[in-house]
Amino acid sequence: MPVPKQKKGRGAVHTRRSANMKIDAPARSVCPRCGAVKLPHHVCGNCGFYKDREVIVTE
Ligand SMILES: [Zn+2]
């Protein structure tokens, strides 16, 4: 199995990591019923609705 000839320096490692290991902020959408920020394809935590239907009964 081939083995790297030389150890990669700190700068090379940082460059590779900054290019390939970026994490994106989680996706979010706005509830069409109450306008609260929620995860897409998830029940709204504020009003408990999903697709015009009450899934979680909230007071
Ligand atoms: Zn909502």
N, CA, C, O and the ligand as a Tripos MOL2 file, in Angstrom:
@<TRIPOS>MOLECULE
protein
  237   235    60     0     0
PROTEIN
NO_CHARGES

@<TRIPOS>ATOM
      1 N           0.8450   -1.1890    0.0000 N.3       1 MET1
      2 CA          0.0000    0.0000    0.0000 C.3       1 MET1
      3 C           0.8820    1.2410    0.0000 C.2       1 MET1
      4 O           1.8240    1.3150    0.7880 O.2       1 MET1
      5 N           0.5990    2.2360   -0.8770 N.am      2 PRO2
      6 CA          1.4390    3.4400   -0.9030 C.3       2 PRO2
      7 C           1.2890    4.2510    0.3810 C.2       2 PRO2
      8 O           0.2190    4.3300    0.9830 O.2       2 PRO2
      9 N           2.3820    4.8320    0.7570 N.am      3 VAL3
     10 CA          2.4210    5.6200    1.9900 C.3       3 VAL3
     11 C           2.9490    6.9970    1.6370 C.2       3 VAL3
     12 O           3.8760    7.0910    0.8330 O.2       3 VAL3
     13 N           2.4100    8.0640    2.1930 N.am      4 PRO4
     14 CA          2.9150    9.4050    1.8750 C.3       4 PRO4
     15 C           4.3910    9.5260    2.2090 C.2       4 PRO4
     16 O           4.8560    9.0490    3.2450 O.2       4 PRO4
     17 N           5.1250   10.1830    1.2970 N.am      5 LYS5
     18 CA          6.5710   10.2690    1.4590 C.3       5 LYS5
     19 C           6.9350   11.1980    2.6020 C.2       5 LYS5
     20 O           7.8960   10.9580    3.3330 O.2       5 LYS5
     21 N           6.1600   12.2600    2.7470 N.am      6 GLN6
     22 CA          6.4860   13.2310    3.7900 C.3       6 GLN6
     23 C           5.2500   13.5910    4.5860 C.2       6 GLN6
     24 O           4.1270   13.5520    4.0820 O.2       6 GLN6
     25 N           5.4820   13.9420    5.8440 N.am      7 LYS7
     26 CA          4.3840   14.4090    6.6850 C.3       7 LYS7
     27 C           3.8900   15.7500    6.1620 C.2       7 LYS7
     28 O           4.6820   16.6210    5.8010 O.2       7 LYS7
     29 N           2.5670   15.9040    6.1260 N.am      8 LYS8
     30 CA          1.9980   17.1840    5.6850 C.3       8 LYS8
     31 C           2.1520   18.2090    6.7960 C.2       8 LYS8
     32 O           1.9670   17.9080    7.9750 O.2       8 LYS8
     33 N           2.4960   19.4300    6.3900 N.am      9 GLY9
     34 CA          2.6670   20.4860    7.3770 C.3       9 GLY9
     35 C           1.3450   20.9870    7.9150 C.2       9 GLY9
     36 O           0.2780   20.6770    7.3840 O.2       9 GLY9
     37 N           1.4340   21.7600    8.9710 N.am     10 ARG10
     38 CA          0.2370   22.3060    9.6000 C.3      10 ARG10
     39 C          -0.6080   23.1120    8.6090 C.2      10 ARG10
     40 O          -1.8340   23.0070    8.5770 O.2      10 ARG10
     41 N           0.0950   23.9260    7.7940 N.am     11 GLY11
     42 CA         -0.6350   24.7640    6.8440 C.3      11 GLY11
     43 C          -1.3700   23.9440    5.8090 C.2      11 GLY11
     44 O          -2.5060   24.2620    5.4570 O.2      11 GLY11
     45 N          -0.7390   22.8920    5.3160 N.am     12 ALA12
     46 CA         -1.3900   22.0450    4.3130 C.3      12 ALA12
     47 C          -2.5950   21.3440    4.9210 C.2      12 ALA12
     48 O          -3.6340   21.2060    4.2740 O.2      12 ALA12
     49 N          -2.4550   20.9030    6.1600 N.am     13 VAL13
     50 CA         -3.5730   20.2340    6.8330 C.3      13 VAL13
     51 C          -4.7170   21.2180    7.0320 C.2      13 VAL13
     52 O          -5.8780   20.8840    6.8000 O.2      13 VAL13
     53 N          -4.3850   22.4300    7.4630 N.am     14 HIS14
     54 CA         -5.4350   23.4270    7.6940 C.3      14 HIS14
     55 C          -6.1340   23.8020    6.4050 C.2      14 HIS14
     56 O          -7.3500   23.9930    6.3860 O.2      14 HIS14
     57 N          -5.3710   23.9090    5.3280 N.am     15 THR15
     58 CA         -5.9790   24.2530    4.0410 C.3      15 THR15
     59 C          -6.9660   23.1750    3.6110 C.2      15 THR15
     60 O          -8.0820   23.4720    3.1870 O.2      15 THR15
     61 N          -6.5350   21.9060    3.7290 N.am     16 ARG16
     62 CA         -7.4150   20.8070    3.3250 C.3      16 ARG16
     63 C          -8.6550   20.7700    4.2160 C.2      16 ARG16
     64 O          -9.7710   20.6160    3.7210 O.2      16 ARG16
     65 N          -8.4630   20.9120    5.5230 N.am     17 ARG17
     66 CA         -9.6080   20.8210    6.4270 C.3      17 ARG17
     67 C         -10.5780   21.9680    6.2020 C.2      17 ARG17
     68 O         -11.7930   21.7740    6.2450 O.2      17 ARG17
     69 N         -10.0470   23.1620    5.9620 N.am     18 SER18
     70 CA        -10.9530   24.2930    5.7890 C.3      18 SER18
     71 C         -11.7340   24.1510    4.4960 C.2      18 SER18
     72 O         -12.8370   24.6820    4.3780 O.2      18 SER18
     73 N         -11.1660   23.4270    3.5070 N.am     19 ALA19
     74 CA        -11.8720   23.2580    2.2460 C.3      19 ALA19
     75 C         -12.8770   22.1220    2.3140 C.2      19 ALA19
     76 O         -13.9400   22.2120    1.7000 O.2      19 ALA19
     77 N         -12.5730   21.0600    3.0390 N.am     20 ASN20
     78 CA        -13.3980   19.8520    2.9730 C.3      20 ASN20
     79 C         -14.2380   19.5980    4.2080 C.2      20 ASN20
     80 O         -15.1700   18.7950    4.1510 O.2      20 ASN20
     81 N         -13.9470   20.2450    5.3150 N.am     21 MET21
     82 CA        -14.6470   19.8980    6.5390 C.3      21 MET21
     83 C         -15.5180   21.0480    7.0340 C.2      21 MET21
     84 O         -15.8030   21.1740    8.2250 O.2      21 MET21
     85 N         -15.9310   21.8820    6.0830 N.am     22 LYS22
     86 CA        -16.8390   22.9540    6.4660 C.3      22 LYS22
     87 C         -18.1850   22.3410    6.8300 C.2      22 LYS22
     88 O         -18.6460   21.4170    6.1600 O.2      22 LYS22
     89 N         -18.8110   22.8380    7.8700 N.am     23 ILE23
     90 CA        -20.1670   22.3910    8.1630 C.3      23 ILE23
     91 C         -21.0950   23.5700    7.9220 C.2      23 ILE23
     92 O         -20.8070   24.7060    8.2990 O.2      23 ILE23
     93 N         -22.1990   23.2690    7.2940 N.am     24 ASP24
     94 CA        -23.1670   24.3050    6.9760 C.3      24 ASP24
     95 C         -24.1420   24.4580    8.1320 C.2      24 ASP24
     96 O         -24.3810   23.5320    8.9060 O.2      24 ASP24
     97 N         -24.6830   25.6360    8.2170 N.am     25 ALA25
     98 CA        -25.7350   25.8600    9.2050 C.3      25 ALA25
     99 C         -26.9300   24.9920    8.8460 C.2      25 ALA25
    100 O         -27.2050   24.7990    7.6620 O.2      25 ALA25
    101 N         -27.6510   24.4610    9.8310 N.am     26 PRO26
    102 CA        -28.7790   23.5930    9.5090 C.3      26 PRO26
    103 C         -29.8490   24.3470    8.7290 C.2      26 PRO26
    104 O         -30.0610   25.5440    8.9220 O.2      26 PRO26
    105 N         -30.5140   23.6150    7.8490 N.am     27 ALA27
    106 CA        -31.5490   24.2170    7.0230 C.3      27 ALA27
    107 C         -32.7220   24.6360    7.8980 C.2      27 ALA27
    108 O         -33.0060   24.0000    8.9130 O.2      27 ALA27
    109 N         -33.3930   25.6950    7.5060 N.am     28 ARG28
    110 CA        -34.5530   26.1430    8.2720 C.3      28 ARG28
    111 C         -35.5840   26.6950    7.3050 C.2      28 ARG28
    112 O         -35.2450   27.1970    6.2340 O.2      28 ARG28
    113 N         -36.8140   26.5970    7.6870 N.am     29 SER29
    114 CA        -37.8750   27.1840    6.8990 C.3      29 SER29
    115 C         -38.8310   27.8810    7.8500 C.2      29 SER29
    116 O         -38.7240   27.7390    9.0680 O.2      29 SER29
    117 N         -39.7450   28.6170    7.3000 N.am     30 VAL30
    118 CA        -40.6900   29.3870    8.1060 C.3      30 VAL30
    119 C         -42.0470   28.7010    8.0400 C.2      30 VAL30
    120 O         -42.5110   28.3330    6.9600 O.2      30 VAL30
    121 N         -42.6740   28.5310    9.1780 N.am     31 CYS31
    122 CA        -43.9980   27.9120    9.2280 C.3      31 CYS31
    123 C         -45.0020   28.7920    8.5050 C.2      31 CYS31
    124 O         -45.1100   29.9770    8.8180 O.2      31 CYS31
    125 N         -45.7500   28.2390    7.5340 N.am     32 PRO32
    126 CA        -46.7110   29.0800    6.8020 C.3      32 PRO32
    127 C         -47.9120   29.4670    7.6540 C.2      32 PRO32
    128 O         -48.6560   30.3820    7.3020 O.2      32 PRO32
    129 N         -48.1030   28.7740    8.7730 N.am     33 ARG33
    130 CA        -49.2740   29.0530    9.5930 C.3      33 ARG33
    131 C         -48.9870   30.1410   10.6340 C.2      33 ARG33
    132 O         -49.7340   31.1130   10.7480 O.2      33 ARG33
    133 N         -47.9040   29.9680   11.3880 N.am     34 CYS34
    134 CA        -47.6300   30.9330   12.4520 C.3      34 CYS34
    135 C         -46.3850   31.7610   12.1900 C.2      34 CYS34
    136 O         -46.1330   32.7330   12.9040 O.2      34 CYS34
    137 N         -45.5970   31.3990   11.1800 N.am     35 GLY35
    138 CA        -44.4360   32.2080   10.8380 C.3      35 GLY35
    139 C         -43.2030   31.9120   11.6640 C.2      35 GLY35
    140 O         -42.1890   32.5950   11.5160 O.2      35 GLY35
    141 N         -43.2590   30.9140   12.5300 N.am     36 ALA36
    142 CA        -42.0930   30.5820   13.3370 C.3      36 ALA36
    143 C         -41.0610   29.8450   12.4950 C.2      36 ALA36
    144 O         -41.4010   29.1860   11.5120 O.2      36 ALA36
    145 N         -39.7980   29.9620   12.8910 N.am     37 VAL37
    146 CA        -38.7380   29.2490   12.1850 C.3      37 VAL37
    147 C         -38.7830   27.7870   12.6070 C.2      37 VAL37
    148 O         -38.8440   27.4820   13.7980 O.2      37 VAL37
    149 N         -38.7540   26.8920   11.6380 N.am     38 LYS38
    150 CA        -38.8130   25.4620   11.9200 C.3      38 LYS38
    151 C         -37.9260   24.7260   10.9380 C.2      38 LYS38
    152 O         -37.4580   25.3040    9.9570 O.2      38 LYS38
    153 N         -37.6940   23.4370   11.2040 N.am     39 LEU39
    154 CA        -36.9270   22.6270   10.2720 C.3      39 LEU39
    155 C         -37.8230   22.2340    9.1100 C.2      39 LEU39
    156 O         -39.0000   21.9410    9.3200 O.2      39 LEU39
    157 N         -37.2970   22.2190    7.8860 N.am     40 PRO40
    158 CA        -38.1240   21.7960    6.7630 C.3      40 PRO40
    159 C         -38.5390   20.3300    6.8850 C.2      40 PRO40
    160 O         -37.7600   19.4950    7.3430 O.2      40 PRO40
    161 N         -39.7450   20.0290    6.4800 N.am     41 HIS41
    162 CA        -40.3220   18.6780    6.5300 C.3      41 HIS41
    163 C         -40.4990   18.1820    7.9570 C.2      41 HIS41
    164 O         -40.5180   16.9780    8.2140 O.2      41 HIS41
    165 N         -40.6310   19.1310    8.8830 N.am     42 HIS42
    166 CA        -40.8480   18.7490   10.2710 C.3      42 HIS42
    167 C         -42.0900   19.4710   10.7880 C.2      42 HIS42
    168 O         -42.4860   20.5140   10.2660 O.2      42 HIS42
    169 N         -42.6950   18.8910   11.8260 N.am     43 VAL43
    170 CA        -43.8370   19.5300   12.4550 C.3      43 VAL43
    171 C         -43.3610   20.8280   13.1000 C.2      43 VAL43
    172 O         -42.2820   20.8840   13.6890 O.2      43 VAL43
    173 N         -44.1770   21.8640   12.9790 N.am     44 CYS44
    174 CA        -43.8330   23.1380   13.5990 C.3      44 CYS44
    175 C         -43.9080   22.9820   15.1190 C.2      44 CYS44
    176 O         -44.9140   22.5170   15.6560 O.2      44 CYS44
    177 N         -42.8450   23.3710   15.7950 N.am     45 GLY45
    178 CA        -42.8190   23.2560   17.2410 C.3      45 GLY45
    179 C         -43.6430   24.3070   17.9350 C.2      45 GLY45
    180 O         -43.9470   24.1790   19.1210 O.2      45 GLY45
    181 N         -44.0090   25.3460   17.2150 N.am     46 ASN46
    182 CA        -44.7610   26.4300   17.8280 C.3      46 ASN46
    183 C         -46.2640   26.1600   17.7930 C.2      46 ASN46
    184 O         -46.9350   26.2750   18.8180 O.2      46 ASN46
    185 N         -46.7960   25.8030   16.6260 N.am     47 CYS47
    186 CA        -48.2400   25.5970   16.5250 C.3      47 CYS47
    187 C         -48.5960   24.1210   16.3710 C.2      47 CYS47
    188 O         -49.7750   23.7770   16.4490 O.2      47 CYS47
    189 N         -47.6310   23.2430   16.1580 N.am     48 GLY48
    190 CA        -47.9070   21.8140   16.0690 C.3      48 GLY48
    191 C         -48.5610   21.3820   14.7760 C.2      48 GLY48
    192 O         -49.1570   20.3060   14.7190 O.2      48 GLY48
    193 N         -48.4660   22.1830   13.7490 N.am     49 PHE49
    194 CA        -49.1110   21.8540   12.4830 C.3      49 PHE49
    195 C         -48.0950   21.3380   11.4780 C.2      49 PHE49
    196 O         -46.9380   21.7580   11.4690 O.2      49 PHE49
    197 N         -48.5430   20.4310   10.6390 N.am     50 TYR50
    198 CA        -47.7580   20.0180    9.4880 C.3      50 TYR50
    199 C         -48.7200   19.7790    8.3380 C.2      50 TYR50
    200 O         -49.6790   19.0190    8.4720 O.2      50 TYR50
    201 N         -48.4700   20.4160    7.2260 N.am     51 LYS51
    202 CA        -49.3140   20.2890    6.0180 C.3      51 LYS51
    203 C         -50.7890   20.5640    6.3350 C.2      51 LYS51
    204 O         -51.6550   19.7470    6.0210 O.2      51 LYS51
    205 N         -51.0700   21.6990    6.9500 N.am     52 ASP52
    206 CA        -52.4210   22.1710    7.2410 C.3      52 ASP52
    207 C         -53.1870   21.2270    8.1720 C.2      52 ASP52
    208 O         -54.4180   21.2420    8.1830 O.2      52 ASP52
    209 N         -52.4930   20.4260    8.9330 N.am     53 ARG53
    210 CA        -53.1430   19.4810    9.8160 C.3      53 ARG53
    211 C         -52.4720   19.5980   11.1830 C.2      53 ARG53
    212 O         -51.2500   19.7200   11.2730 O.2      53 ARG53
    213 N         -53.2840   19.5590   12.2580 N.am     54 GLU54
    214 CA        -52.6990   19.6580   13.5870 C.3      54 GLU54
    215 C         -52.1970   18.2840   13.9930 C.2      54 GLU54
    216 O         -52.9810   17.3470   14.1470 O.2      54 GLU54
    217 N         -50.9030   18.1700   14.1650 N.am     55 VAL55
    218 CA        -50.2940   16.8860   14.4990 C.3      55 VAL55
    219 C         -50.0740   16.8080   16.0020 C.2      55 VAL55
    220 O         -50.3150   15.7680   16.6150 O.2      55 VAL55
    221 N         -49.6180   17.8980   16.5910 N.am     56 ILE56
    222 CA        -49.4180   17.9560   18.0300 C.3      56 ILE56
    223 C         -50.4230   18.9660   18.5680 C.2      56 ILE56
    224 O         -50.4560   20.1140   18.1240 O.2      56 ILE56
    225 N         -51.2370   18.5370   19.5210 N.am     57 VAL57
    226 CA        -52.2350   19.4500   20.0640 C.3      57 VAL57
    227 C         -51.5580   20.3770   21.0540 C.2      57 VAL57
    228 O         -51.0090   19.9360   22.0640 O.2      57 VAL57
    229 N         -51.6020   21.6550   20.7550 N.am     58 THR58
    230 CA        -50.9970   22.6560   21.6360 C.3      58 THR58
    231 C         -52.0920   23.5790   22.1600 C.2      58 THR58
    232 O         -53.1040   23.8050   21.4970 O.2      58 THR58
    233 N         -51.8760   24.0940   23.3370 N.am     59 GLU59
    234 CA        -52.8660   25.0300   23.9180 C.3      59 GLU59
    235 C         -52.5190   26.4440   23.5220 C.2      59 GLU59
    236 O         -53.2200   27.3820   23.9030 O.2      59 GLU59
    237 ZN        -46.3580   26.9570   13.1320 Zn       60 ZN60
@<TRIPOS>BOND
     1     1     2 1
     2     2     3 1
     3     3     4 2
     4     3     5 am
     5     5     6 1
     6     6     7 1
     7     7     8 2
     8     7     9 am
     9     9    10 1
    10    10    11 1
    11    11    12 2
    12    11    13 am
    13    13    14 1
    14    14    15 1
    15    15    16 2
    16    15    17 am
    17    17    18 1
    18    18    19 1
    19    19    20 2
    20    19    21 am
    21    21    22 1
    22    22    23 1
    23    23    24 2
    24    23    25 am
    25    25    26 1
    26    26    27 1
    27    27    28 2
    28    27    29 am
    29    29    30 1
    30    30    31 1
    31    31    32 2
    32    31    33 am
    33    33    34 1
    34    34    35 1
    35    35    36 2
    36    35    37 am
    37    37    38 1
    38    38    39 1
    39    39    40 2
    40    39    41 am
    41    41    42 1
    42    42    43 1
    43    43    44 2
    44    43    45 am
    45    45    46 1
    46    46    47 1
    47    47    48 2
    48    47    49 am
    49    49    50 1
    50    50    51 1
    51    51    52 2
    52    51    53 am
    53    53    54 1
    54    54    55 1
    55    55    56 2
    56    55    57 am
    57    57    58 1
    58    58    59 1
    59    59    60 2
    60    59    61 am
    61    61    62 1
    62    62    63 1
    63    63    64 2
    64    63    65 am
    65    65    66 1
    66    66    67 1
    67    67    68 2
    68    67    69 am
    69    69    70 1
    70    70    71 1
    71    71    72 2
    72    71    73 am
    73    73    74 1
    74    74    75 1
    75    75    76 2
    76    75    77 am
    77    77    78 1
    78    78    79 1
    79    79    80 2
    80    79    81 am
    81    81    82 1
    82    82    83 1
    83    83    84 2
    84    83    85 am
    85    85    86 1
    86    86    87 1
    87    87    88 2
    88    87    89 am
    89    89    90 1
    90    90    91 1
    91    91    92 2
    92    91    93 am
    93    93    94 1
    94    94    95 1
    95    95    96 2
    96    95    97 am
    97    97    98 1
    98    98    99 1
    99    99   100 2
   100    99   101 am
   101   101   102 1
   102   102   103 1
   103   103   104 2
   104   103   105 am
   105   105   106 1
   106   106   107 1
   107   107   108 2
   108   107   109 am
   109   109   110 1
   110   110   111 1
   111   111   112 2
   112   111   113 am
   113   113   114 1
   114   114   115 1
   115   115   116 2
   116   115   117 am
   117   117   118 1
   118   118   119 1
   119   119   120 2
   120   119   121 am
   121   121   122 1
   122   122   123 1
   123   123   124 2
   124   123   125 am
   125   125   126 1
   126   126   127 1
   127   127   128 2
   128   127   129 am
   129   129   130 1
   130   130   131 1
   131   131   132 2
   132   131   133 am
   133   133   134 1
   134   134   135 1
   135   135   136 2
   136   135   137 am
   137   137   138 1
   138   138   139 1
   139   139   140 2
   140   139   141 am
   141   141   142 1
   142   142   143 1
   143   143   144 2
   144   143   145 am
   145   145   146 1
   146   146   147 1
   147   147   148 2
   148   147   149 am
   149   149   150 1
   150   150   151 1
   151   151   152 2
   152   151   153 am
   153   153   154 1
   154   154   155 1
   155   155   156 2
   156   155   157 am
   157   157   158 1
   158   158   159 1
   159   159   160 2
   160   159   161 am
   161   161   162 1
   162   162   163 1
   163   163   164 2
   164   163   165 am
   165   165   166 1
   166   166   167 1
   167   167   168 2
   168   167   169 am
   169   169   170 1
   170   170   171 1
   171   171   172 2
   172   171   173 am
   173   173   174 1
   174   174   175 1
   175   175   176 2
   176   175   177 am
   177   177   178 1
   178   178   179 1
   179   179   180 2
   180   179   181 am
   181   181   182 1
   182   182   183 1
   183   183   184 2
   184   183   185 am
   185   185   186 1
   186   186   187 1
   187   187   188 2
   188   187   189 am
   189   189   190 1
   190   190   191 1
   191   191   192 2
   192   191   193 am
   193   193   194 1
   194   194   195 1
   195   195   196 2
   196   195   197 am
   197   197   198 1
   198   198   199 1
   199   199   200 2
   200   199   201 am
   201   201   202 1
   202   202   203 1
   203   203   204 2
   204   203   205 am
   205   205   206 1
   206   206   207 1
   207   207   208 2
   208   207   209 am
   209   209   210 1
   210   210   211 1
   211   211   212 2
   212   211   213 am
   213   213   214 1
   214   214   215 1
   215   215   216 2
   216   215   217 am
   217   217   218 1
   218   218   219 1
   219   219   220 2
   220   219   221 am
   221   221   222 1
   222   222   223 1
   223   223   224 2
   224   223   225 am
   225   225   226 1
   226   226   227 1
   227   227   228 2
   228   227   229 am
   229   229   230 1
   230   230   231 1
   231   231   232 2
   232   231   233 am
   233   233   234 1
   234   234   235 1
   235   235   236 2
@<TRIPOS>SUBSTRUCTURE
     1 MET1         2 RESIDUE 1 A MET
     2 PRO2         6 RESIDUE 1 A PRO
     3 VAL3        10 RESIDUE 1 A VAL
     4 PRO4        14 RESIDUE 1 A PRO
     5 LYS5        18 RESIDUE 1 A LYS
     6 GLN6        22 RESIDUE 1 A GLN
     7 LYS7        26 RESIDUE 1 A LYS
     8 LYS8        30 RESIDUE 1 A LYS
     9 GLY9        34 RESIDUE 1 A GLY
    10 ARG10       38 RESIDUE 1 A ARG
    11 GLY11       42 RESIDUE 1 A GLY
    12 ALA12       46 RESIDUE 1 A ALA
    13 VAL13       50 RESIDUE 1 A VAL
    14 HIS14       54 RESIDUE 1 A HIS
    15 THR15       58 RESIDUE 1 A THR
    16 ARG16       62 RESIDUE 1 A ARG
    17 ARG17       66 RESIDUE 1 A ARG
    18 SER18       70 RESIDUE 1 A SER
    19 ALA19       74 RESIDUE 1 A ALA
    20 ASN20       78 RESIDUE 1 A ASN
    21 MET21       82 RESIDUE 1 A MET
    22 LYS22       86 RESIDUE 1 A LYS
    23 ILE23       90 RESIDUE 1 A ILE
    24 ASP24       94 RESIDUE 1 A ASP
    25 ALA25       98 RESIDUE 1 A ALA
    26 PRO26      102 RESIDUE 1 A PRO
    27 ALA27      106 RESIDUE 1 A ALA
    28 ARG28      110 RESIDUE 1 A ARG
    29 SER29      114 RESIDUE 1 A SER
    30 VAL30      118 RESIDUE 1 A VAL
    31 CYS31      122 RESIDUE 1 A CYS
    32 PRO32      126 RESIDUE 1 A PRO
    33 ARG33      130 RESIDUE 1 A ARG
    34 CYS34      134 RESIDUE 1 A CYS
    35 GLY35      138 RESIDUE 1 A GLY
    36 ALA36      142 RESIDUE 1 A ALA
    37 VAL37      146 RESIDUE 1 A VAL
    38 LYS38      150 RESIDUE 1 A LYS
    39 LEU39      154 RESIDUE 1 A LEU
    40 PRO40      158 RESIDUE 1 A PRO
    41 HIS41      162 RESIDUE 1 A HIS
    42 HIS42      166 RESIDUE 1 A HIS
    43 VAL43      170 RESIDUE 1 A VAL
    44 CYS44      174 RESIDUE 1 A CYS
    45 GLY45      178 RESIDUE 1 A GLY
    46 ASN46      182 RESIDUE 1 A ASN
    47 CYS47      186 RESIDUE 1 A CYS
    48 GLY48      190 RESIDUE 1 A GLY
    49 PHE49      194 RESIDUE 1 A PHE
    50 TYR50      198 RESIDUE 1 A TYR
    51 LYS51      202 RESIDUE 1 A LYS
    52 ASP52      206 RESIDUE 1 A ASP
    53 ARG53      210 RESIDUE 1 A ARG
    54 GLU54      214 RESIDUE 1 A GLU
    55 VAL55      218 RESIDUE 1 A VAL
    56 ILE56      222 RESIDUE 1 A ILE
    57 VAL57      226 RESIDUE 1 A VAL
    58 THR58      230 RESIDUE 1 A THR
    59 GLU59      234 RESIDUE 1 A GLU
    60 ZN60       237 GROUP 0 **** ****
